[in-house]
Amino acid sequence: MDPRWRQVAEALVGYSTQVKPRERVMIAMIEAETFPLAHALYEACVKAGAFPQVQLLSEKLRHSLLKHGDAEQARWLPEIEAYGMEWADVYIGLRGASDARLMADIPAPQLAANQAAQGRISTMRWQKTRWCLVRAPNEALARSSGIDLGELEAMFFAACLMDYQAASAKWREMAKRLSGSTTVRIIAGAGTDLSFSVAGRKWLVFDGRINLPDGEIYTAPVNDTLNGRIHFEFPGVFGGMLIPDIRLEWRDGALIHASASGNQDYFRRILETDAGSSRLGEFAFGLNPHINRFCRDSLYDEKIGGTIHLALGRAYPESGGENQSSIHWDLVKDLRTEGAVYVDGAPVLIEGTLLI
C-alpha cells in the first residue's frame, strides 16, 4: 500500500472525525478503486478502538437500477443506507469518481427522482452523524480532469496532508475580519452582477473536518435580498451529470431565470426538487493552495484558491442560514483571471487574490 493512504486515513480518524473508542464508524467505499483508502481507514478505526463497518456502493450499480428499474424503484430510499445513518456515530464517505457519461442514457425524470432519494440520505447523514467526505483520485477523475492519475494523486495528497491546524488558525482570522459585514456583491464580465445581504450571518471556515481536501470561508445569503445574475463558466456536476454554461438570475429573492446549454430538462428538475432547491444555502471563498486544476468535481473545485461558489439548497445552520432542502449543490465560479467580490463595498477578492 502507498503509505500516503495510511497518512490520509490517520488524518480522517484523528483530526477530521476524531473517532473515539467504541464508536460505530460507517465507511462508505464508493467504487472499487477506493479500496486502498478503505483498507487503511478500517485499520485506523480499529487501532482507535472503534467498530468500523464497510459498505460498497457504485455509480455503475445505480445506473443498473435506473436503466432497468421502474419509477417506484428510482424513488426508493435505500433502507440499509438509511439505517446506516441511524446506526453510525461517524460516517466517512470515500467517493471514487465514475465516467461522466455513465448516466447519459437515463431519462431526466428517472435520474432526478433518484437524486431526490439520495438527497434524503445525505440529509440524514448531515443530521445524525459526524461525517467527512473524501473524493479519492482514480482513473475516471483523472480523465475528467484532463491530467494523468499520478499528477492528480500528487495534488490530492498535498491538499489532504497539509497542516490544517496552522491553516485553520489563519483562515479563522480571515473569517473574523468579515464578521459583522452586511452586503456581498459579485461582479465578473457582462454575465455576473449579483448582490445579497449577509446581515446577521456568521462567517465560518471548513478546515478539514467535513471534507478532505478542504479549505473554505463560508456564510449564508439572506435569500429575500438576492438581486442580479451570475454565469458559471465551469459546468455544474450533479448526480454524475454535467450541466454546462449555467446562468441564474434572482429578483428580490425569487429565481426569475435559469438556463444551461445542456441537460436543460434535468437542470430544471433539480431546481424543482423542493421549495428550497432554487434558493441559496451558501456563499464561500475557496482557499486550498494545493488545488489548482479544475477537475469537474465540486469536492475539489470549490476548494481552489481564487474561486468562489454558491450552493443551491440546504444551508449550514451554524452560519445562520435558514434555507432547507434535500439538495446542497455547489456551483463554482472562477475569478482568477476576471472579476471581484466586494463586502460592504470594499474589495476582498480581485482576480483570484484575497485581500482580507
Buried (B, 14 or more C-beta within 10 A) or exposed (E): EEEBBBBBBBBBBEBBBEBBEEBBBBBBBBBEBBBBBBBBBBBBBEEBEBBBBBBBBBBEEBBEBBEEBEEEBBEBEBEEBBEBBEBBBBBBBBBBBBBBEBBEEBEBEBBBBBBBBBBBBBBBBBEBBBBBBBBBBBBBBBBBBEBEBEBBBBBBBBBBBBEBEEBBEEBBEBBEBBEEBBBBBBBBEEBBBBBBBBEEBBBBBBBBBBBBBBBBBBBBBBBEBBBBBBBBBBBBBBBBBBBBBBBBBBEEBEBEEBEBEEBEEBBBBBBEBBEBBBBBBBBBBBBBEBBEEBBBBBBBBBBBBBBBBBBBBBBBEEBBBBBBBBBBBBBBBBBBEBBBBBBEEEEBBBEBEBEB
